[in-house]
Amino acid sequence: MVEFRVLGPLEARTASGRILVPKRRKPRLLLAVLLLRANVPVPAAELLDALWEDSPPASARANLQSYVSELRRLLGGGVSLSGNGYLLAVDEDGYDAAVFEKLAARGRRALAAARFREAAELLSAALALWRGELLDGFSLPQSLWPDRTRLEELRRSAFEDSVSARLALGRHEEVVAELREFTGKNPLHEPVWAQLMLALYRCGRAAEAIDAYRSADAVLDEELGVAPGQELRDLHQRILREDPGLLHSPSAAVPALHAVPVPRQLPAGTADFVGRGAYLRTLDETCRADEEGTVRCALTGTGGVGKTALAVHWANGAAARFPDGQLHIDLRGFTPSARPVNPLDALSRFLRALGVPAERIPVGTDEAASLYRSLLAGKRMLVLLDNAFDGDQVRPLLPPAPSCALITSRDRLDCLVALDGVRRLSIDVMPADEARELLERITGTRHEPGAEPRDRLPSVLRLAESCGRLPLALRLAATQIVTDPRLSVSSYLTKLEQGDRLSVLDGDIGRRRVMHSAFEASYRRLPYAARRLFRALGAIPGADFTPQAAAAALGSPPGEVEPLLAALSRVCLVDTGAGDRFSLHDLLRLYALERFTEEDTGGERREAHRRLTAWYLRHARAASELICPQLVLLPIDSAPLPSFADETAALTWLDDERHNLLALADRLTGRERWLMADALRGYWYLRGHFADWLRHTTGGLTAAEQAGDLAAQAAMRGGLAELHTILAHDADALGHNTAALELSRSAGWAEYEASALGRLGTFHLGRGEPRQAAEYCLRAIESHRRLGVHRGVISNLGNLGLANVYLGNLRHAAEQLGEALRWERDRCSTMGEAIGLGNLGLVAHHMGDLSLALARLDRALALFEALGSDYGTADTLSSLAAAHNDLADPDRARLLAVRARELARAIGDGRTEVRAVTVLGTALRSGSPGEAVRLHEHALSLALTTRVRYDIAQAHIELSLSLRLLGKAPASTRHADLALNATRRAGFRRLEGRALLAAGRPDLAEPVFAEVGDRIGLAHARRDRAGRSAGGSTGAPAAHDLTDPYGGRGASGQPGARKPVWRT
């Protein structure tokens, strides 16, 4: 077997150690390219481009075949012809890049699962495979830059993860030197600065940790003009406070000191109690905060959430703080088949425990409570009141200061919180890691280091989720696995996922239906109307809902439903969320659905589902028409749609209801399925939910085809065409577009036919084919005008304007985009106005009116931010950065470009990231030309990945200018020539002028800028041409030799304003 290594100098070795690397440069480069695409066919055209880049000789194909033959002889085969290219077959166990990725991925999974020792070993082994830079000694062709970027990012992530694992193991001293070296090479990488600060602090070197923060702050300010992120700032503050939580090993708790013969009634704690650290700390802090006053705390939550276990665990640990004793009683507030304990009975038990003879215990509640308080006066006791029914039951049992009352209840105990100073602590289900630990501790199914990731651990995690991470359900499941030798975690999980979850969890433990009983105790104590609402909530498709949705399920007005929801909330059968939203725990929803199925008739259930579907569909349609009024949607019905206050309210509703809408769409069939997919199309576009878009629109298309509905098929095809256009899946986009056009004609749906023509314009615009785009947009505008549909005219005018921006027809673009904006304002479309202002700001910038450009872009940014449109915000930030850069304000440009880049990365907007990185490099060019080159190379690599021709040409231009500033004239010229060829082929006239300037041809650039109306470019070309005529430099200008096209006046035309400087 031949072993291949690319994580350093290129190596190929036989098992005996013989080196097989070709001696000649071209075959070596060919081997490197094939290795980076190992086991994947590489087209011959891509290999030719990699080997010769700009100018392949006439014999290039013959030479390539010769090099392939040489590699075959050297490697003993392995290289094969595949389609129109070649494939290098590699055993991944003998290929260091593949081994690195596998080890790093396993290490990352181990780290996520808190298996720190295993993670550290795997990640250290992965990083040890790197012997230097990727393919050290090679100048990689542009086609391989994305591969290099990906592997280098994986290397950085693996290093970060390795440090995290070792810090978790307490090995902070060994990582300090490595972190210092890493931050020296990567000074802008904040997470590693945080790791360095933490490691230094744990080593007892707090001053050095603070100094590291100052270094990070200084370099971020100097290089990017930004302050450290919130995480780094928070860590700095914690170090200044000497936060003990930063240390690796917290000190042990102080042991109990007293053993006085006083009441010690606390139940024994659970031996396998796990987690709940945040709640325990809150109880500790509450108790410490008022050691002389009365501490009263209530743990509230749904049945089975672990209130009692938590209370007993904390009480046993805190017993030493209560030297006068601990009292406990189960008040049986929600115990099945039992009545709640009468307060007098509870007081009688406490008084007997405190030494009062039975004959002296008062027979009235008030007198007994008075004696109880008298006996406890001045004493520091803990009173644990478990499973309380309501506030009236608890109030007589509250002890005086300085004793502490700890209460557990499914009731929210609002009256005690409001009137008696009780602090409520709402208990939620367990976090995933704690739930997993509880299951593992009970079942003994630990995941050993070295085991495959699928060997039990994922099953344990899935079991925890299937139990809703509810402690009672977790214990029931684990107990069944332990007590039945036929069951394993995996087999029990299969049983749980395929059966009735509540019944499976109940099993046959003590012949009791424990899970059902836990919920039934709360349900049966509800009034009839509240029980009916609880059952109807089983029809809600998702985990949370509004009173309006609940009203639709119940078939009652919202005003009648709200007090019923309050009743359910009081006993923790529903949880209150943000705003007016409520939620049901997963298992409670199953219980509600079970009650719905058993207690309501089939007709009642079908009607509830029908009402809910209609409610969600009509609201989704109304919201979509408001946020994307240009969309042509399928007819729904003649009844008036609901209304939203504005686009922000519509988008907020869609965001809040997204999971309900998707869950509902999954169970819809026929007409309702394609109508829901159609209604959500605009939302998926604005929010970038592409996976949802693809899945549900494909399902809608299948339903439409089965029904033979041509109009619905056209709408679904059109939606898929839009999606694939965004994803740059050109063949799929064109196929769906063409089908949508034909189907709409066959259906006689003229408006959608016109819409399909407009989509074809958008398709060609995205491909960088503005001439074809303009033709389709004009046809679409003509069709929409003939039909009298203004919304179609507006959107296509906007796209026609953008096509003219690409073509350099800036005056036409300004007219078309201006007309579109006026129409958007007339119909009060905030999103349309934001898009129009952003496009017109871009045109104003290109035409040299920077003051107008900034005004439009600032307004567009405010609108996008108000709408919560991340895509619009990121794009506008990038445009603003470019405008400020041309206004000679590189500091402001850097800040805006960094914001745009980070937001674009967060939402996966590759094109905006390209633009942001490009302008960031340009802003840094004059002060840090080397960093500018690195950023422009990265921008070009990203652009080649996204395959947007305009962005590729722009990146070549900026890289050319930065390379020239470093004195690398040949490389600069090569990128300028590539840009020039690309802009001429595509018809990007304005960008062609920029490329000519980068190539040092201002004489040819001047008429281009005059033609398109680019005032900044025209002034620069004239200044550069005049300089050359006077004997100046004959090459492209340096960054500092840029002109002020406004003749000594600022962009606003007023003296004293900033002078604009053109920096492409």
N, C-alpha and C positions, 0 to 999 in steps of 0.2 A: 504494500500500500504506500502511495506517495502522500506525504504530509505537506500541507501548504500553510504558509504563514504570511499574513499581510499586516499584522499589528506591529509594525516596525519595518525594517528593510525586507524586501520581498525574498522569500525563501521557498524552495521546494526540495524536499529531501526524501530519499528512499529509506526503508527500514534500516539499512546498513549505515545510513548517515551520508550517503553520496548526494552532493548538491546538484540539482538539475536545472537551475535558473539559466535561461538563454544568455549568451554573451552580448548579442547585438541589442541595441536599444528598442527598436520597433517590436521584435518578438517579445521582449520583456514587458513592454507596455501592453501588448496584446494579452499576455498571460495575466497581468494585473487587472485589466478590464474584465476578462472572463471570470476571474476569481471573485471580484466584487459582485458579479452577477451569477455566482456559482449555481449550477443546476437549473438555470433559467436560460432559455434561448435568447441570444443577443442578435438583433438584426444586423445584417452586413453593413447597412447604411450607417448605423450607429458606430460600428467598429471603424469604418472608414473615417467618420468624423472625429473619433477619438484619436486615431493614429495620425491624421494629417490636419485636422481642424479646418483651417481656412482654404487651403489650396491643394487638394489631393491631385497627384499626377495622373496622367492618362492611364498609367499602368497600375493604378492603385488596387483594383480588384485582383489582378494577377498577383501582385505583391502580397495581398492579404492571404490568398490561397497558399502562397509559398510559406508565409509565416505560420499558418495553421499546420501545414505539413511538417515544418520544423518542430513545432510543439508536440505533435503526435509522436514523432521519432524520439524526442527527448523524454517524454512522459510515458512512452509505451502505450499510446492510445489516450482515451479520456476525452478528447475533443471530437465532437461529432457534428455533422451537418444537421440542422433542424429548421425546417421551413426555409425562410429567406436569410437565415443566419447560422450561428454556431453555438454549441452548448458545451460547457466544460463540466463533466460529471465528477463530483467530489464527494468523498465520504465525509460527512459532517463531523464525525469524531476525529478526523485527521485534518480539520481546517480550523485554525485558531479563531477566526472571526465567529464562526458558527458555535464553537465551544464557549467562547466568551459570552455570546448572547444567551445561550442556554443557562450557563452558570449565573449570569446576572439576573435573569428572570426568576430562577429558583431562589436566589438570595433575596430578591425583592418580595417574593411570596412568603418566604420564611420571616422576613422582617415584619411584614404586615400582620402575620400571625403571632408576633411576639416571640418567635423562636430565635432569640438573638445570637446564641452561640453558633447555631447552624448557619444563620445569615452571615455572620462574620467570616466563617470558614469559606462559604461559597463565594462571597464577594471578593475576598482576598485572593482566592484561586483565580477568579475571573480577571481581576486587575493585574495579576502577575503575568498574564499572557501578553500584555503590552510591553514591547521592547523598545519603544520610541514612538514617533508619530506614525500615523497610518501611511504605509508604503513609503517610508522614509527614503528620500533621495529621488523621488519621482515628482515631476510637475504634472499633476493630474489634469486631464482634459475637462472642459466645462461639463460634459455630460455626466461626469462622476462626482461633481461637487455635491449634489444632494446625498449620495451614498456616504461621502466623507463626513458631511454634516451630521447625518444620522448616527454614524458610529461614534463620532466624537461626543455627541450629546449623550449617547448611552454610556460612554466611559465616564463622563462627568456625573451622571446619575448614579452609576455603580459606586463611584468614590463617595458620594454623599451618603448613599445607603450604608456603605461599609462603615463610615464614621458613626452614623446613627446607631448601628448595631453594637459597635465597640463602646460607645458612650453608655448605652443601656447596660453593658456588662461591667461598667466601672473601669474601663481601660482608657481613662481620659489622658493619662500621662503619655501613652504611646502615640496618640494621634496629634499632639500639638505641633510637632515638627512638620508632619505631613500637611496639616492645615495651613501652616505659615507658608509652605512652599506653594500650595495650591492658590491661596489668595494672592500671592505675588504674581502668579501667572494669569489669574482670572480675577482681577480686582473688582469687577462689577457684579460678581456672583454673590448676592446677599445671603442666601441660606448657609453657605460655607463660612462666611464671617460669623454668623450666629453660632455655628458649631465650634468655631475657634474660641469665641467668647465663653461659651459654656464649659469647654474643656479647660481653659485657663482658670476659670472660677472654681471648678471642682478640684483643681490642683492647688488651690489656696493662693492663686496669683490674681487676686481681684483687680489690682491696679493695672496689670497687663491686659486683663479682659476689658477694662474701661478704655485703655489706650487703643486696643484693637477696634473698639467701636468708633473712636475718634478718627482712626485711619480710614475706616470704611466710610464714615461721613464725609471726610475730606475728599476721597477719591471719587465718590459718587457726585459730589457737588462740582468738583473740577471737571470731570469727564462728561457728565450728563446734565449738570445743573439741577439735580433733584436731591431731596433729603432721603435718608434711609427709610425703608418701608416700616409699616406699623409693627410687624413681628420683631424686627431688629430693635426698634425703639422700646417696645415693651420689655424685651430681654434686658436692655440697658438699664431701665428703671428698676427691674427686679434685682439686678446685681447691685445697684446703688442702695437698695433697701436691705440687701443681704437676705433675700428671700430664702428660707430654709428649703422650700420646695425644689430649688435648683440642685440641691445636693443629691448624690446618688443613693445614699443609705440613710433614711430618716432615723432619728434616735428612737429607741424602744419606749413604749408607754410606761408610765410610772406604775408599779404594782400596787395592789390594794394594801392598805396599812392597818385597817381596823378589823376586828372580829368580835364585836360586842353582841351579847345575846339579846338581840332586838329582832323585829320581824324581818325575815328574809324570804319573801314569797315569790321572788322572780322565778319563772320557769327556766329550765336548762336551755341554753341556746342551741341552735342547730350546729352540729359538729362540722358540717361541710358548707357553712356559710361562706359566700363568695362576694367580693366587690362591695358596691354601694358606698364607695369612699366619699363621694361628694355629699351625700346625705349625712353620713356619720360625722363629717367635718362640720356641717351646718349645725347639727345637734350639739356638738362639742362647743362650738363658738357661741351658740345661744345660751348654753348653760354657764359658760365662763363669763359672758358679758354681764350677767346680773346675779352674781353669787349671793348677794344679800336680799334681792327682791324675789318676787314670785316668777318662776319660769313655767310657762304653760305652752306646750307645743302639741299640735295635732298632725298626725300622719294620715292623709286622706288619699283614696284611690280606689280603683275598681277591685272587685273580688279576685283573689289569686295573685295580686301584684307584689305581695311580699311585705305588707305593712307590719304584720305581727312579728315576722322573723327579724325584720330590721329593728323594730322597737326593742325586742327582747335581747338581740345581740348588743345594741348600744347600751341598754340598761345594765346588762351584766358587766360590760367593760367599764361603765361609769359608776359602779356600785360604791367604790371607795370614796366618791365625792359626797355620798349621802350616809354619813356615819350613824344616823339615827334609825336607819332601816329602809326597807323597800316593800311596798304593798302592791298587790296585783289582783285584778279580777277580770274574767271574761264576761262582758256585759251581754253577750249573745244577741246583739242588735240585728245581725244578719245570719244567724245560725238556722239552717233548715229545720223545720218541724220543732222549733222551740220559740218560746215567747221571750222578748227582751227582759232582762233582769230589772225588777223594780228598784228605784233608787234607795228606798228604805232597806230592802234586803241587802243591797251592796254596802250601805253604811253599817248595817248590823254586823256583817262579816268583818269589816275593817275595825270596828270598835272592839270586837272580840279579840282580834289579833293584837290590838293595843292594850289588852289586859282588862277590859271592862267586863264584869260578870254579866251573864245573860239577863239576870233579873234587873240590872240597872240600865239596860239599853232602852232608850225612849221608844215609844210606840208611834210617834209622829215623825215625818220626814224632817221638818224644820228643826225640831228639838234634837234629833239625832245628828243632823248636820252641824248644829251649834256645838254639841259635845265633841264631835269629830274635829272641828277646827280648834277647839280649846286644847285638846290633847296634843295637836300638832304644832301649836303656837310656839315659835322660837326654835323648833326642831328643823333639821335639814333632812327631809325624807324624800324618796322618789315614789310617786304613785303612778302605776301603769294601768290605765283604763283601756282595755283592749276590746275591739269589736263593738264600739258604741253605736246606738241606734240614732240618736239625735242630741241636740244641745240640751233639751230639757232633762234627759236622762243623766247627762254628765254634770250639769251645773252644781248640784248639791255635793258632788264628790270632789270638787276642786279644792286642793289644800291651800292654807295660807302661806305667806312668806315665812321663811326662806326655802320652803319645800318646792319640789318640781312635779308638775303633772305632765305625763306623756300619754296621749290619747291616740288610738287608731280607730278609723271608721270609714265606711263607704260613703257616708253622708259628708257633705262639704262643711258642715258645722258652721254655717255662715253667722248664726246668731252669737256663737261663742267668740268668733273672730271679731265681730262688730262690738259686742257689749262686755266681754270678759277678758280681753287682752290676750286671747289665745293666738299664737302664731301658727299659721297653716303651712304645712310642707306637703305639696302634692307629689305623690310617688308615681313614677313612670315605670315602664317595663325596663328590663336590664339592657345595657349596651351589648353589642354583639360579642365583644371579647369576654365580658363577664358571663354571658349566657353560655358561651362555648366552654369556659372554664368550669362552670357548674356541672354541665353535662359530662365533661371529661372526669371531673373529680368523683362523681357518683358512679359512672359506668367503668371507670378505669381505662378508658380508651385514649391514652396519651398518644400524640403524634411524635414518633421518635425521629431525631435528626437522621437524614439520609434516606428516609422513606419517601416514596414518590408523593407529590402533592395530592394526588387523587386517592391516596391510601388512607381513608378514614377522615382526615381533617375536613375536607369539603362536606362530607356527609354530616359531620357534627354541626358545622355551621348551617347547613341547610335544615337540619333538624331543629336547630335553635330558631330559625326564621319561621318554620312551619308551626312551631309552638308560639309564635308571636312574641318570643322572648319574655313570655309571662312566667314568672318563677313557679307558680303552681303547676302549669302545663309542663314546664321543663322537668320538674321533679317526678310528675306522673310518668312521663315518657322514660326517663332514666330508670325509674324503679321497675318498670315493666321489662326493660332490656336486661337489667341485672338479675331479675328473678326468673326469667324464662330463658333456659339455656339454648333454645332454638333461635332466639332473636339476636341479631347484631344491630349496630347503629344503622347500617345500610338497609337491612331487611325491614327494620321497624319504620325507617323513613319511607320506604316504598309503600308499606302498608298504610302509613299515615297520609301520603300524598294521593293514593288511589282510592281511599275509602272516606267514610264520614269522620272528619278529623275529631270532632268532639267525642263521638262514641269510641273511637280508637284510643284517644287519650284517657277516657274513663277506664277502659279495660275491664278488669275484674278485681280491683284492689279493694279488699275487705267487703266485697259484694255491695259497694256503694258507687253511685254515679257522681264521683267527686266533682268533675268539671261542670257537669250540668247543675249540680246542687249549688256550686259557688255562684253561678249566674242566676239561677232560679230564685234564690233567696232575695235578691234585689228586685227581680222582675215581678214576683208575685205580690210584693208590697206596694206596687204602683197602682194608682187609680185606673179605671178601665180605659179612659181616653188616652192616657200616657202609654199604657200597654199596647194599644192599637197603633199608636205612632211608632213605638219601638219596633213592632213587627214590620211596619211599612218601610222602616229604614233599611231592612234587609234587601230591599230592591235597589237602593242607591248603588251605582256601579263602582264607585271608588271608596277611599278611606275617609274623606271628609266631605262636608256639604254645608249649604246655607239653609236658613229657615225657609226660603222660597222653594228650594229643591225638595225639602221635606214636605212642604205644603203640596207640591205637585204629586209626590208619591202618595200622600194621604188623601188628596182630593178635597182639601179644606183651605180656607183663606189663611195667609201667613199670620194674620193677627191672632187666630185661634191656635196656631201651632207653637208660637213663641213661648207661652206659659207652660205648654207640655214639654218643650225642650228644657226649660228651666227645671222642671220636676225630674227629668232624666239626668240632668247635670248634677243636681243635688245629691243623687245617690251614685254618682260616678259611672252611670251606664253610658253616658256620652261625655266627651271632654270638650271644653271650650278652647278654641284656638284664636288666632289673630283675627281682628275685625269681628265679623258676625258669623264666623265659621265654627262648625262643630265637627267632631270626629268620633268614630267607633273603633275600638280595638279590633284587630283582625278576628280573634276568636269570638268576641261579642257580636260581630257582624254575622258570623256563621250561626251563632245562637239565635240572633234576630231573624235570620233567613229560615232557620228551622221552625221557629214559632210561627212565622209568616206562612210557611208551607202547611203546618199542621192545624192552625187555627183559623185561617182565612180560606175562602172557597177559591176554586180555580178561576172563576170569572172575576173575582175581586183582585186576584193576583195579576191576571192579564191586563185588567184595566189600569192597575197601578203602573205596570211596565209601559203601557201605551202613553199614559200621561207624562211619565218621566222622559220617555224618548222624545215626545213632541216638545216638551219644555226645553230640553237641552238643545235639540236641533234648531228650534226657532230662535233661541238666544244666540247660538253660534252663528246662524245665518245673519241675524241683525248686526252682531258685532263685526262680522266679516265685511258686510256692505259698508260699514262706517269706516273701518281702518283701510280697506282697499276698494274704494268706490269704482275703480277702473275695471274691476274683474267682471267678466260675463259669467253668470252663474245659472245653473239649471232652475227652472221654475219650481216653486215649492207648493204654495197654495195661495188662495186669494185673501186670507185673513190678514189683518194688520200685524206686523212683526213687533216684538217688544222694542223699547227704545233705551238708548244709553245717553248719558249726559254729553259725552264727547268721546274722541278717539282714545284718550287715556283711560277712561272708564271702561271702554270696550276691550282694550288690550289687557287691562287688569283683570277683568272678568275671565277672559280666555286663559290667562296665566293661572289664575286661581283654580279654574275648572279643568285644566288640561288633563289631569290624570283621570277624572271622571269621564271626560269626553272620549279619551282613548279606550278606557275600559268598556264604555258603552258601545263604541264603534266596533270593538272586538266581537260583541255578541249580536250585532245587527245583521240582518239579511236583506236581500232584494233591494227595493227602491230606497229604503231608509239608509242602507249601507253606502250607496253611491252619493246620496244627498249629503250625508255627514262628511264624507271625504271632500266633496265639492265645497261645502261650507267652510271647512278648515284650511283650505288651500292658501288663502291669503295670510292666515296666522302662521302657518308652517313656514311660509316664505320669509315673513318679517322676523321671525324668531330663529330661523335656521334649524328647525327640527326636521332634518332631512330623512332620518330613518323612519320616523312616524309617517311622513309624507309618502315615502315609497311604499311602505307596507300597506297602509290603508287605501291608497289610491289604486294599487295593484289589486287589492281585494274588491274595491268598487268596480274596477274594470271587469274582473271575472264575473261579478254579479250582473253587470250590465250586458255582458256577452251572453250569459245564460238566459237572460230575459229577452234578448234580441232588441234592446232599446238603443237605437243608433245615436240619438242625442246624448244619452248618458255615456255611451262609449266615446263619443267625441270629447265630452268634458273630461273624462278620466284620462284619455290620451293626451289632451292638452295639458292637464296637470302634470303628467309624467314628463312631457316635453319640457315644461318649465324647469322641473327638478333636474333633469339630466343636462339641461343647458347650464344651470348653476354649477353642477358637479363636473362640467367639462367632459361629459360622456357624449362626444359629438355624434357618433353613429346612432346611439339610442335616441338622442334629442331630435335628430333629423327624421328618424323613422317615425317617432310618435307624432311629431309636428305634421308630417305628410299625411299620416293616417287620420289625424284630427281634422285636417283640411278636407279630406275626401269624405269622411263620415258626416261632417257638418253639412256639406253640400247634399249628400244623399238624404239627410234628415230634413232638408229644407230650412235649416237654422242659419239664416243669413248673417245675423250678428256674430255668431260664433265663428263663422267662416272668415269674417273680417278680422276677428280676434286672432285666429290661427295665422293669418297673413302677418299681423303685427308680431306674433311670437317668432315667426321665421326671421323677421327683422332683428329681434332681440338675439336670436341664435347667431346670426352672422355678425352682429355687433360684438358678442362675446368672443367670437373666433378671431376678431381683429380684421374683419372684412367689411369696412364701412360702406363701400360702394354698393355691395349687394344688400346690406342692411337698409340703406337709404331707399333702394328700389322697393323693397317689401313694405317699409313704413309708408311710403307714398301711396302704394296700392291700398294699404289698410286705411289710411286717412280718407282716401277717395270713397272707399266702401262705407265707412262709418258715416261720412257726410251725406252720402246718398240715402242711408237709412235714417238719418237724423239722430244718431247716437253720439252725443257730445263727449261722453266719458271715453269712448274709444279714440276719438280725435285727440283728446288731451294727452293720453299716455303715448300715442304714436308720435305726436309732435315732439314730446320730450325725447324719445329715442331717436327721432330724426335729427334733433338738435345735437345729441351726443355723437351721432355718426358724423355730423359736420364738424364737431370739435376734433374728432380723429383726423378728418380730411383737411383740417386747417381752414375751413370756411367759417371763420369765427363770427363774422357779421351776420351771416345767415343763421348760425347757431344761436346767437343772442336774440334774434327776432323770434325764432321758433320756440326757444325755451321761455322767453318772456311772455309769449302768447299762452303757452301752457300754464305758466305760473298764474297769469291773470284768471284763467278758468278755474284753477285749483282754489284760488282765493274766493272766487264767486260762489263755489259750492262748499266753502268753509271746510276744506280738507286740510287739517294740520299736517298730516303726513305728506300729502302732495305739495303743500307749501314748503315744507322742510327740504324735500327732494329738489324742488325747483330752485330754491335759493342756493342750495349747495351746488347745483349744476351751473347756475348763473354766476356764482362766485368764482368757479373754476374758469369760466369764459372771461370774466373781467380780469382775472389774474393773467391769463394768457394774452389778453389785449393790452396789458400794462397798466390798467387802472387799479392799483393795489388798494387804494383807500376804499373804493367801492367793493372790491373783492372781500376785504376784511369785514366790512359792514354786513354783507350778505352771508358770509360764512359764520360770523358770530351769531347771527340770528338763526341760521339753520342749526347750529350746534345747540342753542338753547331749546329749540323745538324738538330736536331728536332726543335730548336728555329728558325733557318733560314727558315725551312719549315712552321713554324706556327702551328706545331702539338702539341696541348696542352696535349693530352694523352701521347705521347712519352716523352714530356718534364717532365710531372709529374712523370712518371714511372722511368725515368733516374735520376731525382733528388732524389727520394727515394733510388735507388741503390747506388748513390754517398754518401748519408748520411750514409748508412750502412757501406760502405767502409771506410769513414773517421772515423767512430766510432771505427772500428777495427784497425785503425792507431793511436789510443789514441788521437784523436782530437775531443772530444765531443762538443766543442764550434762550430766548423765548421759543425759537424753532425747535431746539433740542428738547425742551420740556414737553412741548406738544407732540413731537414725534415719538418720544418715549411712551407717553400716554397712549398714543394711537397704536404703537407696536404691542404694548402689553395687552390692551383690550382686544386687538385683532387676534393675538395668540390665544387668549382665553376663549374666544368664541369660534376659533378655527377659520377665520377669514383670511385665507392665504394671500389674496390679491392686495388687500389693505396692508397686510404686514409687509409685503414687498415695497409698497409705496412709502410706508413709514420708515423702514430701514434705509431706503434710498435717500430720503430727505434728511434722516439723522446723519448719515455719512456725509452728505453735502454740508450740513451745518457744522460738522467737526473738521472739515477739510482744511481750513486756513490754519487752525491751531494744532491739529493732530492728523497730518496727511496719512500717516501709516495706519491709524485707526480707521480713517475714512476709506482707505483701500480695502481693509478687511471687511468693513460693513458693506461696501459696494460689491465685493465678491460674494458676500453672503446674500445680498439682495438679488444678484444675478442668478445664484444657485436656486433661490426660492422661485424666481420668475421662470426659470427653465422647468421647474417642477409644475407650476401652475399653467404653463404653456400659453400665457397671455402675451401676444406679440408686442403690443404697445409697451408693456412693462419690461419685456426683455430688451427692446431697443433703448428705452430710457435708462435701464441699468447699465448697458454697454456705454452709453454716453457719459454717465456720471463716473464710471470706473475709468474711462479714458482720461477724463479731466484730472482725477485724483492721481492716477499713475504718472501723468505728465508733470504734476507738481513735485513728485518724488524723483523726477529725472529719468523715468523709465519710458523713454520716447518710443521705442519699437512696440512695446506692449500697448502703450496708449494709442498709437496709430492703428494697431490691429483691431482694438475694440471700437475705435471710431469708424473704421471701414465696415466692420460688422453691423454697426448701428445704421450706417448710411445705406448699405444694401437692404437691410430689413425695412427701413422707413420708405424707401423708394418702391420696393415690391408691394408693400401694403397701402401706399398712398397716404402716409402720415406726413403731410406737408410741413406743418409747424415743427414737428420733431425732426424732419429732414434738415431744416435750417439749423437746429441745435447740433445735429450730427456733423454738419458741414463746419460749424464753428469749432467743434471738438477736433475735427480733422485739420484745422488750420486753414480753411478756405472761406474767409469772410466775404470775398468777392462773389462767391456763388451763393452764400447764405443771405446776403442783403436783399436780392430780388424775391427770395422765398418769403422772408419776413414781411416785406412790403406787400406781397400778394395776400398773405393771410391776416395781416393787421396786428402783428405782434410787435408792439412799440418797444418793449424792452430788448427783444432780440434784434430789432432793426438798429436801435441806437448802439448796441454792443458791436454789431457787425461793422457799422460805420467807423466806430472808434478803433476797432482792431485793424480795419483796412487802412485807416489813416496812419496808425502807428507803424504798420509794415511799410507804407510808402515813405515814411520818414526815416526808414532804416532800422525800425524796431525788430523785435523777434518775429521770425517767420513761422513759428509754430503756434499751436493753440495757446491762449493766454493762461498765465498763472491765476490762482484764485484771487490774489490781491489786485490784479490788473483788470478790474471789472468797472463798468461805466455807470454813471448816474444819468439815465435817459431823460430826467426832468430838468436838466440844465441848472443844477445847483439848488433846486427847490424840492421839498419833500413830496411824498406820494399824494398828499392832500392838496398840493399846489400852494401851500402857505409857507412862508419863510420859517425856518426853525424846526420844521418837521423832520423826522428821520429820512435819510437819503436811501432810496431803494437801490439795491445792488442785485444784478442778475447772477444767479448761480444755478442755472438750468434745473 
